Amino acid sequence: MPERSSSAGVSRPPPQATTIGALISTWHYLVEWHPNWEGTSCALFGPACSDIWFRTWGFSTLAFMALCGFVSIIVYNTVTFPPPVEQEPS
């Protein structure tokens, strides 16, 4: 996927990549809370997807933090602000 370029020269990830990352993070977060939703694919390559590496404040896990990061990127790349209005000197 090609990267989009902003007017300031900072390249941004395409929205499809961040959306896919957010969907995967959402799925992983839900599987952590409902281990019976997990299929057999996670068990083939290592620890189960429902394994919780840590949980802070009772809800914040690694998958939740990744989801927050992806959502922040999506919001940052989609919200636009109008340019400042220059006032004429009086």
N, C-alpha and C positions, 0 to 999 in steps of 0.2 A: 504494500500500500504506500503510495507516495505521501509525503508529509505536506501539509498546508503551510504556507508561509504568511506570517502576519506583516503588517505594514512596518513594524519596528524591527524586522529581520529575525525575530524569534520563531523558530519552527515549532509548530504544534502537532500533536498526534492526531491522526484522523479520528473523527467521532465514532467510527465503527469499532476501532480497537478499544477505546475506553468503554464503549457500551458492552462489548463482549466481556471485557474484564469485570465490569460491574455485575453482569449476569452470572459469571462464574463465582464471584465473591458472594453474591446473594445465595446461590445454590449451596456453596460451602457453609455459609453461616446457618442456613436452614438445616442442613444435615448435622451440624454440630448440636443443634437443639433437638432434633428428631432423628436419632441414629437409625431407626427402623426404615427410614427413607433411603438409606444408603444401599446402592447396588453392590455387585461383586467386583466391579472394575477397579475400585480403589485398593482392594486387598491384593491385587496382582503385583503391585510395584513397591510396596512398603507399608508404612503405617496407614491405618484406616482414615478415610476422610472425616469421620466423626470424632477422631482423636482431637482433644482440645489441648493445645500447647500451653496456654495460659488463659485465664479469664480475670479481667480487672473490673472492679465495681460490679461484679455479678453478671455483666452482659458483654463487655468489650473484649473481643477475641481478635486474633490476627486477621481472620476473614472479615470481621466487622471493620477493622481499621483500613483494610484494603478497599472495602466497599466505600467507606467515607472518602478515601483518596480519589477513587474513580469518579464518584459523584461530584466531588469538588472540581476535578478537571473538566468534567462535562459542563458544569455550571459556568466555570470560568471561560470556557471556549464558546459558550452559546449566549451569554448575557452580553449585551452591548450597551455602551453608554454614549449619549450624544456628545459631540465635541463641544468644548467650552465656547460660549458666546463671547466674542471680543467686543468690548464696549468702546465706542469712539471717544476720544478725549474731548472734553468740553471746554 
